[in-house]
Amino acid sequence: MFERAVNQLKRLHRDERGAEGLEKLLIIAAIVLPLLGLLIVFRNEIKEWVAKIWKDARGEAETWDPTIQ
């Protein structure tokens, strides 16, 4: 019985199916996790920056007159 379990583990270790998918997942995680960390750490600064840009864009849109060229 022990030998059978050892053989199963050896077969599992040699099996490379799914390795490519796992590698892709690890690469994506290596990119996403630091970005997520940055978003969490700098969330207030990002929020203020986006609010300022939105306010500037809204201000320009309200003063824009299509009749003036």
C-alpha positions as CSV (number, residue, x, y, z in Angstrom):
1,M,0.0,0.0,0.0
2,F,2.9,2.4,0.9
3,E,4.6,1.6,-2.4
4,R,1.3,2.3,-4.3
5,A,1.1,5.8,-2.6
6,V,4.7,6.5,-3.4
7,N,4.1,5.6,-7.1
8,Q,1.1,7.8,-7.2
9,L,3.2,10.7,-5.8
10,K,5.9,10.1,-8.3
11,R,3.4,10.1,-11.2
12,L,1.9,13.3,-9.9
13,H,5.3,14.9,-9.6
14,R,6.2,14.1,-13.2
15,D,2.8,15.3,-14.6
16,E,3.3,18.7,-16.1
17,R,-0.3,19.3,-17.2
18,G,-1.5,22.6,-15.9
19,A,2.0,23.9,-15.3
20,E,1.6,26.6,-18.1
21,G,-1.7,27.8,-16.6
22,L,-0.1,28.0,-13.1
23,E,2.8,29.9,-14.5
24,K,0.5,32.4,-16.1
25,L,-1.5,32.8,-12.9
26,L,1.7,33.4,-10.9
27,I,2.9,36.1,-13.4
28,I,-0.5,37.8,-13.3
29,A,-0.4,37.7,-9.5
30,A,3.1,39.1,-9.5
31,I,1.8,42.1,-11.5
32,V,-1.6,42.6,-9.8
33,L,-0.6,42.3,-6.1
34,P,1.9,45.2,-6.1
35,L,-0.5,47.4,-8.0
36,L,-3.3,46.5,-5.5
37,G,-0.9,47.4,-2.7
38,L,-0.1,50.8,-4.3
39,L,-3.8,51.5,-4.8
40,I,-4.5,50.7,-1.1
41,V,-1.5,52.8,0.2
42,F,-2.1,55.8,-2.0
43,R,-5.9,55.7,-2.2
44,N,-6.5,59.1,-0.7
45,E,-4.0,60.8,-3.0
46,I,-5.5,59.0,-6.0
47,K,-9.0,60.1,-4.9
48,E,-7.9,63.7,-4.6
49,W,-6.1,63.7,-7.9
50,V,-9.1,62.2,-9.7
51,A,-11.5,64.6,-8.0
52,K,-9.3,67.6,-9.1
53,I,-9.2,66.4,-12.7
54,W,-13.0,65.8,-12.7
55,K,-13.6,69.2,-11.3
56,D,-11.3,70.8,-13.9
57,A,-13.0,68.9,-16.7
58,R,-16.5,69.8,-15.4
59,G,-15.4,73.5,-15.1
60,E,-14.2,73.6,-18.7
61,A,-17.3,71.9,-20.0
62,E,-19.6,74.4,-18.2
63,T,-17.8,77.4,-19.6
64,W,-17.5,75.9,-23.2
65,D,-19.7,77.7,-25.7
66,P,-20.2,75.9,-29.0
67,T,-21.1,79.2,-30.8
68,I,-17.6,80.6,-30.1
69,Q,-14.9,79.3,-32.3
